[in-house]
Amino acid sequence: MGFFSSLETEGYDRQYTDRQLVQRLVIYFRPHTRNLFLVTFLLLVISLAGASLPIVVSRGIDLLRERTTTSITAIMGSVVFGIGVIVWGVNWLSRRLTVRIIGDIILALRTDGFRAAAKHDLSFYDKFSSGRIISRITSDTHEFGHLVLLITDLFSQFAQSIFLGVALVSIEWQLSLYLFAFLPVLLLVAVSFRRLARTVTRKGMRAMANVNATIKETVSGIAVAKNFRQEATIFEDFDKANRQSYHVNIQRGFVLSLIFPTLNVLGGVGTAILVYVGGLNVVIGVVTAGAWLLFLQSLDRFFFPVLNLSAFWAQVQSGLSAAERVFALIDAESSVVQTDHRPVPRLRGGICFENVSFSYNKNEPVLQEFNLNIHPGENVALVGHTGAGKSSIARLIARFYEFQSGHILVDEQDIRSFDLFDYRSQLGIVSQIPFLFSGTVIENICYACPESSSINDIEKIAKQIGDGDWLETLSQGLETEVGERGSRLSMGQRQLISLMRVLVQKPAIFILDEATASIDPFTEWQIQQALHMILANTTSILIAHRLSTVKAADRIIVLEQGRIIEEGNHDGLLARGGHYAQLYNTYFRHQSMVYIEQARSMVEINHTEKG
């Protein structure tokens, strides 16, 4: 494990040729064709003005030699000043247009990157760091903006080189031949930097992605770090990633900084050759001294854009590497594959597993030849030890993961044939750890509200849970700010809001991965009320951790290592004295009558106080 061991490519990374990247980039440039042509025209004006300056000065000097007057000097100064003003004004306008083009292209690329990230299935996020994905969408798209600027500058440099080349030929065509013969040497040296520049740039971006991933993970887990007094440890993790990024980008800067000095040295060599050859031609009378001097003065202006053009393919590798990483994210193939995209009518909720085999990793099967039939409107509780396959069944029903063989039918239709958006719109899912977005309670409840829902409808549903008592525990009612991830609310309040989301959505199929966190009996009673309201109108798959939830189910499925070993109702399974009875004694028994009596007492006390 070396210092740069964490900079390997990720599983979905791919390498594109320059041609492939350019073809993809054209798609993003095409909507801005008109503005690009306008910028090109403006750059041509700048180049023409820049190229004309030495010619204007040269002709002015010739006029002054013939006749020295203040009027000629004033005209000459005015023309030079006018050229400067034109260059400034046109350059300002071209830069303004360029900034707009860059902003629009980055916006489009970032949007496509985020859309692709949102569409990827959960198995994608199991394998790859979300922090590194964020880095591609933010940092890499920003880096790509420099490529757009380079491309617009390329037009200017190219046009300026053409104009100055023509001017040099008109001044002294014999010396120009020596100059043009030397240009391929510059281009070959510049292109030789291309592969090295792309390699170090990729490493630099991966190192920056590591920094972003470390920051995201550290900030997300800051409460845990503080609880265990590990602030120094998380700083060390960040410092390691940050220093790695520092060293990699120093290497990158060193490689890129070699390009211009190397080309400048070669340019100096070329200039020295032309000075020597030109001097010899002056001595033998082939070239006049004035023409030679004017040629050398124009040569410096010619070499600057030529050196920029020569360095272009090395410099542009940074932008191409950024585009390559973003396109890899966009092009990454989804594990969940639909065979069709048929619209989904209102589901009745029948679910059937037929010989389904599934594994997260090839060598670790979770379900093998699994069969299960859930009737429309039936409430099924899945129980079993950790790793039995409960959550996997729920995730397969939600199409978060792809199964390897067999069939899953919903209302006797292949689940793979549905339009995924339509299908998931009829699912109500509550995860084990309820996730709330920053905002108010009502905003979180309405996260997936039908358009027909109103605030009055939501308040009416909310008041059916515990007579609306839970709303009184919120400082501003439904307008209460929940904080990041719901940090300002208790776990029980978060669970109630998550259940309210489902109640408002009115799904056909309900999936509950019940929270294991302990809550007070009164809140538990309110949660059970909300839960019963959902169960009354849905087919429900309950990954149960509470006795009250298990008892509410029409059927209990007992799982062990991906197999159904028992099924039935609570009393029947308990009477058998089998695996469910062992689970009951281990997990559920302490929640029985004592717990229920506590809940009932708290409800009675609460109603007495209100009365």
VEXROPA-363218 format. One line per 2 residues: number of its first residue (from 1); their letters; for each residue x, y, z of C-alpha. Coordinates in steps of 0.25 Angstrom, whole numbers, plus 5000, padded with zeros to 4 digits. Example, Ala and Ser with C-alpha at 12.3 -4.5 7.8 and 13.67 -1.06 7.14 Angstrom:
BEGIN
1	AS	5049,4982,5031 ~ 5055,4996,5029
//
This chain:
BEGIN
1	MG	5000,5000,5000 ~ 5007,5012,4995
3	FF	5004,5027,4997 ~ 4996,5028,4984
5	SS	4989,5014,4986 ~ 4975,5021,4987
7	LE	4976,5027,4974 ~ 4972,5015,4965
9	TE	4961,5016,4955 ~ 4947,5013,4960
11	GY	4939,5002,4954 ~ 4931,5010,4945
13	DR	4943,5019,4940 ~ 4946,5017,4925
15	QY	4956,5023,4916 ~ 4951,5031,4903
17	TD	4960,5035,4892 ~ 4961,5050,4889
19	RQ	4952,5048,4876 ~ 4941,5041,4885
21	LV	4942,5053,4895 ~ 4942,5063,4884
23	QR	4929,5057,4878 ~ 4922,5057,4891
25	LV	4926,5071,4894 ~ 4921,5076,4881
27	IY	4907,5072,4886 ~ 4908,5082,4898
29	FR	4914,5093,4889 ~ 4904,5092,4878
31	PH	4893,5100,4885 ~ 4902,5111,4886
33	TR	4907,5111,4871 ~ 4902,5125,4868
35	NL	4909,5131,4880 ~ 4922,5123,4877
37	FL	4922,5129,4863 ~ 4920,5143,4869
39	VT	4932,5140,4878 ~ 4940,5135,4867
41	FL	4937,5147,4859 ~ 4941,5156,4870
43	LL	4954,5149,4873 ~ 4957,5150,4858
45	VI	4955,5165,4859 ~ 4965,5165,4871
47	SL	4975,5157,4864 ~ 4974,5165,4852
49	AG	4976,5178,4860 ~ 4988,5171,4868
51	AS	4994,5167,4855 ~ 4993,5181,4848
53	LP	4999,5188,4859 ~ 5014,5185,4855
55	IV	5011,5188,4841 ~ 5004,5201,4844
57	VS	5016,5205,4853 ~ 5026,5201,4842
59	RG	5019,5209,4831 ~ 5018,5221,4840
61	ID	5033,5220,4843 ~ 5035,5220,4828
63	LL	5026,5232,4826 ~ 5034,5239,4837
65	RE	5047,5236,4830 ~ 5042,5243,4817
67	RT	5035,5254,4824 ~ 5036,5257,4839
69	TT	5024,5265,4844 ~ 5016,5266,4856
71	SI	5003,5263,4849 ~ 5008,5249,4844
73	TA	5013,5246,4858 ~ 4999,5250,4864
75	IM	4992,5242,4854 ~ 5001,5230,4856
77	GS	4999,5231,4871 ~ 4984,5233,4869
79	VV	4983,5220,4861 ~ 4991,5212,4871
81	FG	4982,5217,4882 ~ 4970,5214,4874
83	IG	4974,5200,4871 ~ 4976,5198,4886
85	VI	4962,5203,4889 ~ 4956,5194,4879
87	VW	4964,5182,4884 ~ 4959,5186,4898
89	GV	4945,5187,4895 ~ 4944,5175,4886
91	NW	4951,5167,4896 ~ 4942,5171,4907
93	LS	4930,5167,4898 ~ 4936,5154,4894
95	RR	4939,5150,4909 ~ 4925,5154,4913
97	LT	4919,5144,4903 ~ 4930,5134,4906
99	VR	4926,5134,4921 ~ 4912,5132,4917
101	II	4915,5120,4908 ~ 4924,5114,4919
103	GD	4913,5116,4929 ~ 4902,5109,4920
105	II	4911,5097,4916 ~ 4915,5095,4931
107	LA	4900,5096,4935 ~ 4896,5086,4924
109	LR	4908,5076,4928 ~ 4905,5077,4943
111	TD	4891,5075,4940 ~ 4893,5062,4932
113	GF	4903,5057,4942 ~ 4893,5059,4954
115	RA	4882,5053,4946 ~ 4891,5041,4943
117	AA	4895,5040,4958 ~ 4880,5040,4962
119	KH	4876,5029,4953 ~ 4887,5019,4957
121	DL	4881,5008,4966 ~ 4885,5006,4980
123	SF	4896,4995,4977 ~ 4904,5006,4970
125	YD	4904,5014,4983 ~ 4908,5002,4991
127	KF	4921,5000,4982 ~ 4925,5015,4980
129	SS	4927,5026,4989 ~ 4916,5037,4989
131	GR	4927,5048,4992 ~ 4935,5044,4979
133	II	4922,5044,4971 ~ 4919,5058,4976
135	SR	4933,5062,4972 ~ 4931,5058,4958
137	IT	4918,5067,4958 ~ 4924,5079,4964
139	SD	4939,5080,4963 ~ 4941,5073,4950
141	TH	4930,5081,4943 ~ 4937,5093,4948
143	EF	4950,5089,4943 ~ 4943,5086,4929
145	GH	4940,5101,4928 ~ 4955,5104,4926
147	LV	4954,5095,4914 ~ 4943,5104,4908
149	LL	4952,5116,4911 ~ 4964,5109,4904
151	IT	4956,5106,4892 ~ 4951,5120,4890
153	DL	4965,5125,4892 ~ 4970,5115,4882
155	FS	4962,5122,4871 ~ 4968,5135,4874
157	QF	4982,5129,4875 ~ 4980,5122,4861
159	AQ	4974,5134,4854 ~ 4986,5143,4860
161	SI	4996,5133,4855 ~ 4990,5133,4841
163	FL	4990,5148,4840 ~ 5004,5150,4846
165	GV	5009,5138,4837 ~ 5003,5146,4824
167	AL	5010,5159,4829 ~ 5023,5152,4831
169	VS	5023,5146,4817 ~ 5019,5160,4812
171	IE	5031,5166,4819 ~ 5042,5155,4816
173	WQ	5037,5142,4809 ~ 5051,5136,4809
175	LS	5053,5137,4824 ~ 5038,5132,4826
177	LY	5042,5119,4820 ~ 5052,5116,4831
179	LF	5042,5120,4841 ~ 5031,5111,4835
181	AF	5041,5099,4834 ~ 5044,5100,4849
183	LP	5029,5100,4854 ~ 5027,5085,4853
185	VL	5038,5083,4863 ~ 5030,5091,4873
187	LL	5017,5084,4870 ~ 5024,5070,4872
189	VA	5030,5074,4885 ~ 5017,5080,4890
191	VS	5009,5067,4886 ~ 5019,5058,4893
193	FR	5014,5064,4906 ~ 5000,5060,4904
195	RL	5000,5046,4910 ~ 5008,5051,4922
197	AR	4998,5063,4924 ~ 4986,5054,4923
199	TV	4992,5044,4933 ~ 4995,5054,4944
201	TR	4982,5061,4942 ~ 4974,5049,4944
203	KG	4982,5046,4957 ~ 4980,5060,4962
205	MR	4965,5059,4960 ~ 4964,5046,4967
207	AM	4972,5052,4979 ~ 4962,5064,4979
209	AN	4951,5054,4979 ~ 4957,5047,4991
211	VN	4957,5060,4999 ~ 4943,5063,4996
213	AT	4939,5048,5000 ~ 4946,5050,5013
215	IK	4940,5063,5016 ~ 4926,5058,5013
217	ET	4928,5045,5021 ~ 4934,5053,5033
219	VS	4923,5064,5033 ~ 4912,5054,5032
221	GI	4918,5046,5044 ~ 4922,5057,5053
223	AV	4913,5054,5064 ~ 4918,5040,5065
225	AK	4933,5045,5065 ~ 4930,5055,5076
227	NF	4922,5044,5084 ~ 4935,5036,5084
229	RQ	4945,5048,5085 ~ 4951,5044,5071
231	EA	4952,5059,5066 ~ 4967,5057,5065
233	TI	4965,5044,5057 ~ 4956,5050,5047
235	FE	4966,5062,5045 ~ 4977,5052,5042
237	DF	4968,5045,5031 ~ 4965,5058,5025
239	DK	4980,5063,5026 ~ 4984,5050,5019
241	AN	4975,5052,5008 ~ 4978,5067,5007
243	RQ	4993,5064,5007 ~ 4992,5053,4996
245	SY	4984,5063,4988 ~ 4995,5074,4990
247	HV	5006,5064,4986 ~ 4999,5059,4973
249	NI	4995,5073,4969 ~ 5009,5078,4971
251	QR	5013,5067,4962 ~ 5003,5071,4952
253	GF	5007,5086,4953 ~ 5021,5082,4951
255	VL	5018,5074,4938 ~ 5009,5085,4932
257	SL	5019,5096,4936 ~ 5030,5089,4928
259	IF	5022,5091,4915 ~ 5023,5106,4913
261	PT	5038,5107,4917 ~ 5042,5096,4908
263	LN	5034,5102,4896 ~ 5040,5116,4900
265	VL	5054,5110,4899 ~ 5051,5104,4886
267	GG	5045,5117,4881 ~ 5058,5124,4886
269	VG	5066,5115,4878 ~ 5057,5117,4866
271	TA	5059,5132,4868 ~ 5074,5131,4869
273	IL	5075,5123,4856 ~ 5066,5134,4849
275	VY	5075,5145,4854 ~ 5087,5138,4849
277	VG	5082,5134,4836 ~ 5076,5148,4834
279	GL	5089,5155,4838 ~ 5096,5147,4827
281	NV	5086,5151,4817 ~ 5087,5165,4821
283	VI	5102,5165,4819 ~ 5101,5159,4805
285	GV	5090,5168,4801 ~ 5079,5158,4800
287	VT	5070,5165,4810 ~ 5070,5180,4814
289	AG	5074,5183,4829 ~ 5060,5190,4831
291	AW	5052,5178,4826 ~ 5061,5169,4835
293	LL	5058,5178,4847 ~ 5043,5178,4844
295	FL	5043,5163,4842 ~ 5049,5161,4856
297	QS	5040,5171,4862 ~ 5028,5163,4857
299	LD	5034,5150,4860 ~ 5032,5151,4875
301	RF	5017,5154,4873 ~ 5016,5142,4863
303	FF	5023,5132,4873 ~ 5014,5136,4885
305	PV	5001,5130,4878 ~ 5009,5119,4872
307	LN	5014,5114,4885 ~ 5000,5115,4891
309	LS	4995,5106,4880 ~ 5006,5097,4881
311	AF	5004,5095,4896 ~ 4989,5094,4894
313	WA	4988,5079,4894 ~ 4996,5078,4906
315	QV	4988,5089,4913 ~ 4975,5083,4909
317	QS	4977,5070,4916 ~ 4972,5076,4929
319	GL	4958,5079,4922 ~ 4958,5066,4915
321	SA	4961,5058,4927 ~ 4950,5065,4935
323	AE	4940,5063,4923 ~ 4944,5048,4923
325	RV	4941,5046,4938 ~ 4927,5053,4936
327	FA	4924,5045,4924 ~ 4928,5032,4931
329	LI	4918,5035,4942 ~ 4907,5038,4931
331	DA	4910,5026,4923 ~ 4911,5016,4935
333	ES	4902,5005,4933 ~ 4890,5002,4942
335	SV	4889,4988,4949 ~ 4874,4989,4949
337	VQ	4870,4987,4935 ~ 4855,4988,4930
339	TD	4851,4980,4918 ~ 4840,4989,4915
341	HR	4834,5003,4920 ~ 4819,5000,4920
343	PV	4810,5010,4928 ~ 4805,5004,4941
345	PR	4790,5005,4944 ~ 4786,5006,4959
347	LR	4792,4993,4965 ~ 4784,4983,4973
349	GG	4797,4979,4980 ~ 4798,4964,4977
351	IC	4813,4960,4978 ~ 4819,4947,4974
353	FE	4834,4942,4975 ~ 4836,4930,4966
355	NV	4850,4923,4968 ~ 4857,4936,4970
357	SF	4872,4936,4973 ~ 4879,4948,4977
359	SY	4893,4952,4983 ~ 4900,4965,4985
361	NK	4913,4958,4982 ~ 4915,4946,4973
363	NE	4920,4937,4984 ~ 4910,4941,4995
365	PV	4896,4937,4991 ~ 4885,4943,4999
367	LQ	4873,4937,4992 ~ 4873,4924,4985
369	EF	4861,4918,4977 ~ 4852,4927,4986
371	NL	4837,4926,4985 ~ 4827,4935,4992
373	NI	4813,4939,4988 ~ 4806,4951,4995
375	HP	4791,4954,4992 ~ 4786,4967,4988
377	GE	4783,4975,5001 ~ 4790,4965,5010
379	NV	4799,4970,5021 ~ 4812,4961,5022
381	AL	4822,4962,5033 ~ 4836,4957,5030
383	VG	4844,4953,5043 ~ 4857,4946,5045
385	HT	4871,4949,5050 ~ 4881,4959,5043
387	GA	4885,4954,5029 ~ 4872,4945,5027
389	GK	4868,4953,5015 ~ 4857,4962,5020
391	SS	4862,4975,5014 ~ 4867,4968,5001
393	IA	4853,4964,4998 ~ 4847,4978,5001
395	RL	4858,4984,4992 ~ 4855,4975,4981
397	IA	4841,4978,4981 ~ 4845,4993,4980
399	RF	4854,4990,4969 ~ 4866,4996,4976
401	YE	4874,4984,4972 ~ 4874,4974,4961
403	FQ	4872,4959,4963 ~ 4880,4949,4956
405	SG	4870,4939,4952 ~ 4855,4935,4954
407	HI	4843,4944,4953 ~ 4836,4955,4961
409	LV	4821,4957,4957 ~ 4813,4969,4962
411	DE	4798,4967,4959 ~ 4803,4955,4950
413	QD	4811,4965,4941 ~ 4827,4964,4941
415	IR	4832,4974,4950 ~ 4843,4977,4939
417	SF	4833,4981,4929 ~ 4828,4993,4936
419	DL	4831,5008,4934 ~ 4840,5009,4947
421	FD	4835,5023,4950 ~ 4821,5019,4949
423	YR	4823,5007,4957 ~ 4830,5014,4969
425	SQ	4820,5025,4969 ~ 4811,5014,4975
427	LG	4820,5009,4986 ~ 4821,5015,5000
429	IV	4834,5012,5006 ~ 4838,5016,5021
431	SQ	4853,5012,5024 ~ 4859,5008,5037
433	IP	4865,5021,5039 ~ 4855,5032,5035
435	FL	4862,5042,5026 ~ 4856,5056,5026
437	FS	4861,5068,5017 ~ 4864,5082,5022
439	GT	4852,5090,5023 ~ 4838,5089,5030
441	VI	4830,5078,5034 ~ 4819,5081,5024
443	EN	4830,5081,5013 ~ 4835,5067,5017
445	IC	4821,5062,5017 ~ 4818,5067,5003
447	YA	4831,5062,4998 ~ 4823,5053,4988
449	CP	4809,5058,4990 ~ 4799,5057,4979
451	ES	4796,5070,4972 ~ 4782,5069,4977
453	SS	4786,5069,4992 ~ 4784,5082,5000
455	IN	4789,5087,5013 ~ 4775,5085,5019
457	DI	4775,5070,5014 ~ 4789,5068,5021
459	EK	4784,5074,5034 ~ 4772,5066,5034
461	IA	4780,5053,5032 ~ 4790,5058,5043
463	KQ	4779,5060,5053 ~ 4774,5046,5051
465	IG	4787,5041,5058 ~ 4785,5041,5073
467	DG	4775,5052,5072 ~ 4786,5061,5066
469	DW	4793,5062,5080 ~ 4807,5059,5072
471	LE	4805,5073,5065 ~ 4805,5080,5079
473	TL	4819,5075,5082 ~ 4824,5082,5070
475	SQ	4827,5097,5073 ~ 4822,5103,5060
477	GL	4812,5091,5056 ~ 4814,5087,5042
479	ET	4823,5099,5039 ~ 4833,5094,5049
481	EV	4847,5094,5043 ~ 4853,5080,5044
483	GE	4868,5083,5043 ~ 4878,5075,5035
485	RG	4873,5061,5034 ~ 4862,5064,5044
487	SR	4873,5067,5055 ~ 4863,5076,5062
489	LS	4853,5065,5064 ~ 4852,5053,5073
491	MG	4853,5039,5066 ~ 4838,5037,5069
493	QR	4834,5050,5062 ~ 4843,5046,5050
495	QL	4836,5033,5049 ~ 4822,5039,5049
497	IS	4826,5049,5038 ~ 4831,5038,5030
499	LM	4818,5030,5032 ~ 4810,5043,5029
501	RV	4817,5044,5015 ~ 4812,5030,5012
503	LV	4798,5033,5017 ~ 4797,5046,5008
505	QK	4803,5038,4996 ~ 4793,5027,4997
507	PA	4801,5016,4991 ~ 4797,5002,4986
509	IF	4809,4995,4992 ~ 4815,4999,5006
511	IL	4829,4994,5010 ~ 4833,4997,5024
513	DE	4847,4994,5030 ~ 4843,4997,5044
515	AT	4852,5005,5053 ~ 4859,4998,5064
517	AS	4861,5010,5073 ~ 4853,5010,5086
519	ID	4842,5021,5087 ~ 4833,5025,5098
521	PF	4820,5017,5099 ~ 4811,5029,5096
523	TE	4818,5032,5083 ~ 4818,5017,5080
525	WQ	4803,5017,5081 ~ 4802,5029,5071
527	IQ	4812,5021,5061 ~ 4803,5009,5062
529	QA	4791,5017,5059 ~ 4797,5023,5047
531	LH	4802,5009,5043 ~ 4788,5003,5044
533	MI	4783,5014,5035 ~ 4793,5010,5024
535	LA	4791,4995,5026 ~ 4776,4997,5024
537	NT	4778,5001,5009 ~ 4790,4995,5004
539	TS	4798,4982,5002 ~ 4809,4983,5012
541	IL	4822,4977,5014 ~ 4827,4979,5028
543	IA	4841,4976,5033 ~ 4836,4976,5047
545	HR	4844,4979,5060 ~ 4832,4982,5069
547	LS	4822,4972,5075 ~ 4811,4981,5072
549	TV	4814,4981,5057 ~ 4816,4966,5056
551	KA	4803,4964,5062 ~ 4796,4974,5053
553	AD	4801,4965,5041 ~ 4791,4956,5034
555	RI	4803,4946,5032 ~ 4817,4945,5038
557	IV	4828,4939,5029 ~ 4840,4934,5037
559	LE	4853,4934,5029 ~ 4866,4928,5031
561	QG	4878,4929,5022 ~ 4869,4933,5010
563	RI	4859,4922,5012 ~ 4845,4922,5018
565	IE	4845,4912,5029 ~ 4831,4916,5036
567	EG	4819,4924,5033 ~ 4806,4926,5039
569	NH	4800,4936,5050 ~ 4806,4940,5063
571	DG	4798,4931,5072 ~ 4799,4919,5063
573	LL	4814,4920,5061 ~ 4816,4922,5076
575	AR	4809,4910,5079 ~ 4818,4902,5070
577	GG	4830,4905,5078 ~ 4839,4906,5066
579	HY	4848,4917,5061 ~ 4838,4928,5062
581	AQ	4836,4924,5077 ~ 4851,4926,5079
583	LY	4851,4939,5072 ~ 4839,4944,5081
585	NT	4846,4940,5094 ~ 4859,4947,5089
587	YF	4853,4960,5083 ~ 4838,4962,5085
589	RH	4834,4956,5099 ~ 4839,4968,5107
591	QS	4829,4977,5098 ~ 4817,4969,5102
593	MV	4806,4972,5113 ~ 4815,4981,5122
595	YI	4818,4990,5110 ~ 4804,4991,5106
597	EQ	4799,4994,5120 ~ 4810,5006,5120
599	AR	4805,5011,5107 ~ 4790,5010,5111
601	SM	4793,5018,5124 ~ 4801,5029,5117
603	VE	4789,5031,5108 ~ 4779,5032,5119
605	IN	4788,5041,5127 ~ 4789,5050,5114
607	HT	4774,5051,5112 ~ 4772,5054,5127
609	EK	4781,5065,5126 ~ 4775,5071,5113
611	G	4761,5069,5120
//
